[in-house]
Amino acid sequence: MTISTILENFKNNEIELRLFKDKPQLANELKLSNIENYVPYLELYDLYNISSSSDNIRIMIGYYLALLQTSMQIEGKKIKFPNILIFDEPRQQNLDGVDFVNLLRIIERLDFESCQMILTTYNIVDRKSIEKYICHEMKSSDDYLLKPI
């Protein structure tokens, strides 16, 4: 049950993050390796070199979000996951604006009473997209400590 839930969440995240823009049917072929710590893979393609440089960030974001989603969904916490995710500026890794908005949509559906998400961004447009959730920020480039707003 746990692995199938992770996989289902992962597939849904990858569809929403548009991992397979040119071949959306590939999302249905995603699998998790039970030999190699449940890493995602495709049988007929190299998942990590499938099309663009931003694909790897989509894979990582979708996978770790799936772990968080699953840990929140499964009764009795059968999955060891701390219910915290830190994404250090996903846009820096070529995640385009459309997919950043899709990422925000996925994040907004999370139960914030059960998890914590730390998302760093320095783009003023991106900051405005998440402003209602910001509770701490770095006040200056000389002081790297996060301060309450």
C-alpha positions in Angstrom: 0.0 0.0 0.0 2.7 2.5 0.9 4.7 2.1 -2.3 1.6 2.2 -4.5 0.6 5.4 -2.7 4.0 7.0 -3.2 3.9 6.0 -6.9 0.4 7.3 -7.4 1.3 10.7 -5.8 4.5 10.8 -7.8 2.7 10.2 -11.1 0.2 12.8 -10.4 2.9 15.3 -9.4 4.8 14.6 -12.6 1.7 15.1 -14.7 1.1 18.4 -13.0 4.7 19.5 -13.2 4.7 18.6 -16.9 7.7 16.2 -16.8 6.6 14.5 -20.0 5.5 17.5 -22.1 6.0 15.7 -25.4 5.0 12.2 -24.2 2.5 12.6 -21.3 1.6 8.9 -21.5 5.0 8.1 -20.0 3.7 9.2 -16.6 1.7 6.0 -16.5 4.9 4.0 -17.1 6.7 5.4 -14.0 7.9 2.8 -11.5 9.7 2.7 -8.2 12.7 0.4 -7.8 12.3 -1.9 -4.8 15.9 -2.9 -5.2 17.5 0.6 -5.2 15.7 2.5 -2.3 12.6 3.1 -4.3 14.1 5.5 -6.9 11.9 6.3 -9.8 12.6 4.9 -13.2 11.2 4.0 -16.6 11.8 0.6 -18.2 12.3 1.8 -21.8 13.9 5.2 -21.2 16.6 6.9 -19.1 14.3 8.9 -16.9 17.1 11.3 -15.9 18.1 12.2 -19.4 14.7 12.1 -21.1 14.4 15.5 -22.6 15.4 18.8 -21.0 17.8 20.1 -18.3 14.8 21.0 -16.1 13.5 17.4 -16.0 15.7 16.4 -13.2 14.4 19.2 -10.9 10.8 18.1 -11.9 11.7 14.5 -11.0 13.2 15.5 -7.6 10.4 17.9 -6.7 7.6 15.4 -7.7 9.3 12.5 -5.9 9.9 14.3 -2.6 6.5 15.9 -2.7 5.1 12.4 -3.2 7.0 11.2 0.0 5.6 14.1 2.0 2.0 13.6 0.6 2.2 9.9 1.3 3.5 10.3 4.9 0.5 12.7 5.5 -2.0 10.3 3.9 -1.1 7.0 5.5 -2.6 6.3 8.9 -0.1 5.4 11.6 2.9 7.0 9.8 4.2 3.8 8.2 6.6 5.9 6.2 9.6 7.5 7.8 9.5 11.0 6.6 9.9 14.1 8.8 7.0 16.0 7.1 9.3 18.8 6.2 10.6 19.7 2.7 13.1 22.3 1.8 13.4 23.4 -1.8 16.3 25.7 -2.4 15.2 28.0 -5.2 13.8 25.5 -7.7 13.6 28.2 -10.4 17.5 28.4 -10.3 17.4 24.8 -11.7 15.5 25.8 -14.9 12.0 25.3 -13.5 10.0 27.6 -15.7 7.3 30.0 -14.6 4.4 27.7 -15.6 5.8 24.8 -13.6 6.6 27.0 -10.7 2.9 28.0 -10.5 2.0 24.3 -10.8 4.3 23.5 -7.9 2.6 26.2 -5.9 -0.8 24.6 -6.7 0.4 21.2 -5.4 1.9 22.8 -2.2 -1.3 24.8 -1.6 -3.2 21.5 -1.3 -1.0 20.3 1.6 -2.3 20.4 5.1 0.0 22.9 6.7 -1.0 21.7 10.2 0.7 18.4 9.4 3.8 19.5 7.5 6.3 22.4 6.9 7.5 23.6 3.6 10.5 25.8 3.1 10.8 27.3 -0.3 13.5 29.8 -1.1 13.1 32.2 -4.0 14.7 35.4 -4.9 12.7 36.4 -8.0 10.3 39.2 -7.1 7.5 37.7 -9.3 7.9 34.3 -7.6 7.9 36.0 -4.1 4.6 37.7 -4.9 3.1 34.3 -5.8 3.9 32.9 -2.3 3.7 36.1 -0.2 0.7 35.0 1.8 2.7 32.0 3.1 5.9 33.8 4.0 6.4 34.0 7.7 10.2 34.4 7.8 12.7 36.1 5.5 16.2 37.2 5.2 16.2 41.0 5.8 19.5 41.8 4.1 22.2 40.1 2.0 24.7 40.6 4.8 22.7 38.8 7.4 21.8 35.2 6.4 19.5 34.5 9.4 15.8 34.2 8.7 13.8 36.8 10.7 10.0 36.8 11.4 8.1 39.2 9.2 
